[in-house]
Structure formats: structure tokens, C-alpha cells
Amino acid sequence: MARALIIVDVQNDFCEGGSLPVAGGAAVAAGVSAHLAADEGASPRRWDHIVATKDHHQDPGGHFGNPPDYSSSWPVHCVADTFGEQFHPALDTDRIEAIFLKGEYAAAYSGFEGQSSGIGLAAWLRMRDVTEVDVVGIATDHCVRATALDAAREGFATTVLLDLTAGVAPESTKLALATLRESGVEIANAS
């Protein structure tokens, strides 16, 4: 039995200065890195495995809106092989074992919709005997919520580390947290 950290979409376009910024995104990147550094020297380590997800859009159809409605369509963001798609520079990526790309040709909010070298996230975790996951990243009320809900549906004991997430808006974040709790996802802080 192992525990994994899933870092959701800590990408330039979702942080301050990006095309679809979330306030506090850069702080999430730095905070996750600080916790990874602390975990590196811990015995035992908190996380046996660390993975990350990325929006990796090529032609996601109606997911890009002109104009966007900010509900089901959004400004152009995280286009494959652009600066906006890259991880934020404050995120330490040294311990990330696999990156799960999602959303090439459609909207994809959950990291469980992504693949790394042709393997889905649920299968990857099961291959490593992971039974518990901690979810962090951007945005609490969208991709973090979707990833945590899918983790719980897949049978993983799931915790969202709230202080290592950033939400788009207070009301939608509050609603997302209520939905997560109702689905058996634990909400906690990383410290």
C-alpha cells in the first residue's frame, strides 16, 4: 500500500500573468515545492509517488470560446508546446515520476482523463499499489474537484490539501468543497 501526490495543472496559463489566471496560482506552485522539499528529507516520506497533470490542448473544439462563457468555454489556454502549457517555474518538478496530459481534442477537467506514455492515471497508480492520494493544484473548483472526485470513484482514499490549491471564485470553491465532502473526499491542510 502506497500514497501518491497528484499535482493538478500548476501551469503558467493558470497562474498570474497567464491567459486564464487564478489568483494564488504562483503561491500554490511555491507551496507545493516547499512541501516536496520537506518531504524529501522526511523519514518516512509522506508520498511514495508523485505525479502531475497538464492541460495539453491541441484543438479542444468548443472548450475554447470566442467569446468564452467561463462556464463551459474558456479563453485559449495551455496550448500544447507553448509557454502557457509549461509548469510554473516555482514548481519543483524533480520528483514528478509521470505527467498525465489531458484535453488534446476535448475539454478535460479530471487528471484521470489523461495519459502518460499510453497509460491512464488510475492504472498507473494501481500498478504501484497506491491506495491513498493527496490532490493539490489549480483550480480547486474545476480540475482539482474533478480529479479528486474521480480518484474517490476509482476507490482511492482521497484527500484534497486545501492550502495547496487555488480556486477561481469563492462561491464555486465553496460548492466544490461541499460536493467533495459529500463524495467521501477528505479536506485537510498539508501542514
Buried (B, 14 or more C-beta within 10 A) or exposed (E): EEBBBBBBBBBBBBBBEBBBBBEBBBBBBBBBBBBBEEBEEEEEBBBBBBBBBBBBBEEBEEBBBEEBEEEEBBBBBBBBEBEBBBBBEBBBBEBBEBBBBBBBEEBBBBBBBBBBEEBBBBBBBBEBEBEBBBBBBBBBBBBBBBBBBBBBBBEBBBBBBBBBBBBBBEEBBEEBBEBBEEBEBBBEEBE
